[in-house]
Amino acid sequence: MNYGLIRRKVADFSKWKAIYDSNEPTRQEAGVKEKYVLHNVDDPNDVFTIFELEDVQKAREFFGSAALRAGMQQAGTVDQPDFYLLSD
């Protein structure tokens, strides 16, 4: 199984989460299945998401897309997110 891990800082977790949740269909189309949305205990605006990936190449395209970058900006991502593609 392949996984994706993203770490990002956001301006407001609640606002970010609402926009993130509304984009579930886009993630599904890309074969990116959410497993966990977590945030730092000491800083709720430090957010981690973990996904199962159906296809690594398709996930690379999704994670590198201009549409995803625009969505992250709209949701209030305030830094350059860290993306990791992982395998077990």
Order of alpha helices (4+ residues) and beta strands (2+ residues): beta-alpha-alpha-beta-beta-alpha-alpha-beta
